[in-house]
Amino acid sequence: MAKIGDGISQSVASLTSAGLELSGRAIMTTDSVPKIETVEVKGTQTSGIAKGAGMLAPAMATMLSVVMTDAIIDAGSAQELLRIAVDRTFNRIDSDGCTSTNDTVLLMASGQSGVKLSESEFAAVLTKVCQSLSSQLIADAEGHSKLVSIQTINAASESDAVAIGRACARNNLLKCAIFGGDPNWGRILAAAGSAEAQYDPSNVDVTLNGIKVAIASAPGEDRTLVDFSAKEVSIIIDLHAGPHEATILTNDLTHDYVHENSAYAT
């Protein structure tokens, strides 16, 4: 404990206005850039840092994040609002379906600003910070060439929408098709069909980068119109089963990802 105490004292003495970026860089592993976000509202500041570039999946895997605020908030409210924010942000990125044991998101509140935001105001701030950090994580995922948004709409429940999106995000055949620029909507329907969700599999529409390639689970618009030249790929899956929706962020599966995770030993 003496060593820890000495380390804390030394850290306090070396605090600077550049500390947020320095902290963001200090926790990097295979990350290529630090992940940092700050939101200021009504005289309060909420900042966060995160690290993670591989093994990014729900349950947050080997992702570490610290969010700090100078707003006044009690511990009970902070815990509940953080849980909700994480569920809608960090837990909806899925780079490779792999998880680990040291996932952490911490929220620390000093109250130093003397300002107490309403619960809805702080929830919005916290979600904005977490959304930015989680998006930065998936944008720096190991070996990827595409950033893929999988939006499931008109689902019977939000959990169904999440399950469909997650099944697609973890489907290697689909991820390989995206890497190869193949608008294979059949792989999207097949991946969706592996999820536990309530919908009519014969009545699903799929829109890929703005082109409705499948209508009622059959060929739709000309699939050769799909443009894969941009880094971003948008998949919209319409289940026609209800009013709920959810979005999962993922990547493609590339040669570089395989190399990065096979060319070393631990």
C-alpha positions in Angstrom: 0.0 0.0 0.0 2.9 2.3 0.7 4.0 2.0 -3.0 0.5 2.8 -4.2 0.3 5.8 -1.8 3.6 7.1 -3.1 2.5 6.6 -6.7 -0.7 8.6 -6.1 1.2 11.4 -4.5 3.6 11.6 -7.4 0.7 11.5 -9.9 -1.1 14.4 -8.1 2.0 16.5 -8.2 2.4 16.0 -12.0 -1.3 16.8 -12.9 -1.6 19.0 -16.0 -4.3 20.3 -18.3 -3.0 17.7 -20.8 -3.7 14.9 -18.4 -6.8 13.6 -20.2 -4.9 12.9 -23.4 -1.9 11.5 -21.5 -4.2 9.1 -19.7 -5.9 8.1 -22.9 -2.6 7.2 -24.4 -1.3 5.5 -21.3 -4.0 2.8 -21.4 -3.5 2.0 -25.1 -2.5 -1.6 -26.1 -3.0 -2.5 -29.7 -4.9 0.8 -30.2 -3.6 3.0 -33.0 -5.1 6.2 -31.5 -6.4 7.3 -28.1 -10.1 7.4 -27.5 -11.2 10.6 -25.8 -14.5 12.5 -25.5 -15.6 15.6 -23.5 -19.1 17.1 -23.2 -19.8 20.4 -21.5 -23.3 21.3 -20.3 -24.5 24.1 -18.0 -21.1 24.6 -16.4 -20.3 20.9 -16.0 -17.7 18.8 -17.8 -18.0 15.1 -18.4 -14.9 13.5 -20.0 -14.1 9.9 -20.9 -11.2 7.7 -22.1 -11.3 4.2 -23.5 -9.0 1.6 -24.9 -9.7 -1.5 -27.0 -9.0 -2.6 -30.6 -9.7 -6.4 -30.5 -11.9 -8.8 -28.6 -14.6 -6.1 -28.7 -18.0 -7.7 -28.1 -21.0 -7.3 -25.8 -19.9 -7.6 -22.2 -17.2 -5.2 -23.4 -14.5 -7.8 -23.5 -11.0 -6.4 -23.2 -12.3 -2.8 -23.3 -11.5 -0.4 -20.5 -13.1 3.0 -20.1 -13.2 5.7 -17.4 -15.8 8.5 -17.5 -15.3 11.4 -15.2 -17.7 14.3 -14.3 -17.6 17.3 -12.1 -21.4 17.4 -11.9 -23.1 16.6 -8.6 -24.8 13.2 -8.7 -25.5 10.6 -6.1 -24.0 7.1 -6.3 -27.3 5.3 -6.8 -28.4 7.4 -9.7 -24.9 7.4 -11.3 -24.9 3.6 -11.2 -28.3 3.2 -12.8 -27.7 5.8 -15.5 -24.3 4.3 -16.3 -25.9 0.9 -16.7 -28.4 2.2 -19.1 -25.9 4.2 -21.1 -23.5 1.2 -21.4 -26.3 -1.1 -22.5 -27.1 1.3 -25.4 -23.5 2.0 -26.4 -20.6 -0.1 -25.4 -22.7 -3.2 -25.3 -23.8 -2.6 -28.9 -20.4 -2.8 -30.5 -19.3 -6.2 -31.7 -16.1 -6.3 -33.7 -15.2 -10.0 -33.5 -17.6 -11.7 -31.1 -14.8 -12.4 -28.7 -14.9 -11.6 -25.0 -12.4 -11.6 -22.1 -12.5 -11.1 -18.3 -11.3 -7.6 -17.6 -14.0 -5.4 -19.1 -14.6 -2.3 -17.1 -16.4 1.0 -17.4 -16.0 3.3 -14.4 -17.9 6.5 -13.7 -16.3 8.9 -11.2 -18.1 12.1 -10.0 -16.3 14.8 -8.0 -19.1 17.3 -7.7 -16.5 20.0 -8.1 -18.6 22.2 -10.4 -21.3 22.6 -7.7 -23.9 22.0 -10.4 -26.5 19.3 -10.2 -28.0 18.4 -13.6 -31.4 16.9 -13.9 -31.4 13.1 -14.3 -32.5 13.4 -17.9 -29.8 16.0 -18.6 -27.0 13.9 -17.1 -28.3 10.7 -18.8 -28.1 12.5 -22.2 -24.5 13.7 -21.4 -23.4 10.3 -20.2 -24.9 8.5 -23.2 -23.3 11.0 -25.6 -19.8 10.4 -24.1 -20.3 6.6 -24.1 -21.6 6.6 -27.6 -18.6 8.6 -28.9 -16.1 6.4 -27.1 -17.7 3.1 -28.2 -17.8 4.4 -31.8 -14.2 5.3 -31.6 -13.4 1.8 -30.4 -15.1 0.1 -33.3 -13.4 2.6 -35.7 -10.0 1.4 -34.5 -10.7 -2.3 -34.4 -7.9 -4.6 -35.4 -7.3 -5.2 -39.1 -10.6 -3.9 -40.3 -11.3 -2.2 -43.6 -15.0 -1.4 -43.2 -17.1 0.1 -40.4 -20.5 -1.6 -40.5 -23.8 -0.4 -39.0 -26.4 -3.1 -38.7 -29.8 -1.5 -38.0 -32.7 -3.8 -37.3 -36.1 -2.0 -37.5 -39.7 -2.9 -36.9 -38.9 -5.7 -34.5 -41.3 -7.2 -32.1 -39.0 -6.1 -29.2 -35.8 -4.3 -28.7 -34.1 -7.5 -27.5 -35.1 -9.1 -30.8 -33.6 -6.3 -32.7 -30.4 -6.5 -30.7 -30.3 -10.3 -31.2 -30.7 -10.0 -35.0 -28.0 -7.3 -35.2 -25.6 -9.3 -33.0 -26.1 -12.5 -35.0 -25.2 -10.6 -38.2 -22.2 -8.9 -36.6 -20.8 -12.3 -35.5 -21.4 -14.1 -38.8 -18.0 -14.7 -40.5 -19.5 -15.5 -43.9 -21.3 -12.1 -43.9 -18.2 -10.3 -42.7 -16.1 -11.9 -45.4 -18.7 -10.9 -48.0 -18.5 -7.3 -46.8 -14.7 -7.4 -47.0 -15.0 -8.7 -50.6 -17.6 -6.1 -51.6 -20.2 -8.8 -52.2 -23.8 -7.5 -51.7 -24.9 -11.0 -50.6 -28.2 -10.4 -49.0 -28.7 -14.1 -48.6 -26.0 -14.2 -46.0 -27.7 -11.4 -44.1 -31.0 -13.3 -44.0 -29.2 -16.5 -43.0 -27.3 -14.8 -40.2 -30.6 -13.1 -39.0 -32.3 -16.5 -39.1 -29.8 -17.9 -36.5 -31.1 -15.4 -33.8 -33.8 -16.1 -31.3 -36.3 -13.6 -32.5 -40.0 -13.4 -33.4 -40.6 -12.5 -37.0 -41.8 -14.0 -40.3 -38.7 -15.1 -42.2 -40.5 -14.9 -45.5 -41.2 -11.2 -45.0 -37.9 -9.4 -44.4 -36.5 -6.5 -46.3 -32.8 -5.8 -46.5 -31.3 -2.5 -47.5 -27.6 -2.4 -48.2 -25.9 1.0 -48.6 -29.2 2.5 -49.6 -30.2 -0.2 -52.1 -33.1 -2.4 -51.1 -31.6 -5.7 -52.3 -34.2 -7.9 -50.7 -38.0 -7.4 -50.5 -40.1 -9.9 -48.6 -37.1 -12.2 -48.4 -36.8 -12.3 -52.2 -34.6 -10.4 -54.7 -35.3 -6.7 -54.7 -33.4 -3.9 -56.4 -30.4 -4.7 -58.6 -27.7 -5.8 -56.1 -25.0 -4.6 -58.5 -26.0 -1.0 -57.6 -24.6 -1.4 -54.1 -21.5 0.8 -53.8 -18.8 -0.5 -51.4 -16.2 2.2 -52.2 -16.7 4.1 -48.9 -15.4 2.8 -45.6 -18.8 2.9 -44.1 -21.3 0.1 -44.8 -25.0 0.4 -43.8 -27.2 -2.6 -43.4 -30.9 -2.1 -42.6 -33.0 -5.2 -41.8 -36.8 -4.6 -41.7 -38.6 -7.4 -39.9 -42.1 -6.0 -40.2 -42.9 -7.5 -36.8 -43.3 -4.5 -34.5 -42.2 -1.0 -33.5 -38.8 -1.6 -32.0 -35.3 -1.1 -33.3 -31.6 -1.4 -32.4 -28.2 -0.8 -34.0 -25.1 -2.9 -33.7 -21.7 -1.6 -34.9 -19.2 -4.1 -36.3 -16.4 -4.5 -38.9 -15.5 -6.8 -41.8 -13.3 -9.8 -41.5 -10.0 -9.2 -43.3 -6.6 -10.8 -44.0 -5.0 -8.1 -41.7 -7.2 -9.2 -38.8 -6.2 -12.8 -39.2 -2.5 -11.8 -39.5 -2.6 -9.6 -36.4 -4.1 -12.3 -34.3 -2.0 -15.2 -35.6 1.5 -13.8 -36.0 2.3 -13.6 -32.3 2.3 -15.8 -29.2 1.5 -14.9 -25.6 
